[in-house]
Amino acid sequence: MPVAEEGLLRPAPDESFLPTPGGHLPLTADGRFPPTVGESSVPGSDGHLSRTADEDSPPAPDGSLLPGPDGRAPRVPAADTALPRVRDDVLLRAADQLAAVAEILVSVSARTAVAVDGRLSPSLLRALSLVGASPGLSLAALADRARISRSRASRVCDTLEDAGLLARVPLAADRRGVGLSLTRHGRSVLGRVRERRDDWIRDALLRMPDGDLDGLLSALRSLGPSLADGYQALPGPGHSV
C-alpha cells in the first residue's frame, strides 16, 4: 500500500502508481510528476528527468551520434555516390549520340561517293583517301592504316587500279618496293566526293543555332585528338578485342 508523506502518496516498489481521490496523479516529494512506465527516473544534469527513447534523435548503436556542445545530435553525411553515377549516365548518352552522328556521316560519305562514281564502296573510298593523303604509301602501310589485312588491301588496290583511280609505282629508293598513288582521274573523283560531302555538312551546320555551333567547335577541338588516341589503341586485323 502507498505510504503517506506530507499529504502525498508515493508508490511502493511493487505497486503501480495510483491516482489521488481527485483523479490526479500525485506529485513526488520534490513537487514533480513521477516517471511513467518506460521512462528513466534518473534526473539529468539540468535536474529534469531524462527523455524517453522515442524523443529527438536517438544515438546510433555504435555511439556515433553523441550530442555535440550545443546539445544537438550531429548529422551523418550521406554517401557521395550520386555524382559518379550521373557522370556515367552523361557519358553513355554522349557516346550514343556520337555513334548515331558517326553512322549518319558514314552514310553521307557512302552516298556522295556512289553519286560521283557508282563503283566506290566505303572501303574503296577509305583506301582512296589514305593514298591521296600520303602519295607513295606502301601496301603494308595502307593495310596498317586502314586496319585491314594485306591480302584485303591488295584486292582493294586491284579494284581501284582497274577503275583507273590508283596506280602502283616502283619506289625510287627501293626498286623492289611499290608505292601507291592516285591517278589524275582518282584525284578528280576524290575531290568531287569531298566537295559534295562538305556541302552537305556545311548546310547541316548552318541550320544549327550559333551557340550550339560554338559549343560543337569547342568540343571537337578536344574530341578529335581523344578519338585519334583511342583509334591507335584498337587491335589490328587478326587480334581479338
JOUR-V984778 format. One line per field, one symbol per residue. burial: # if it has 24 or more other ideal C-beta (glycine too) atoms within 12 Angstrom, else .. A space follows every 50 residues. Layout:
burial->???
This chain:
burial->.......##.......#........#.......#................ .................................................. .......###.##..##..#..##########...####.###.##.#.. .###.##..##.#.####.........######..#..##..##.##... .........................................
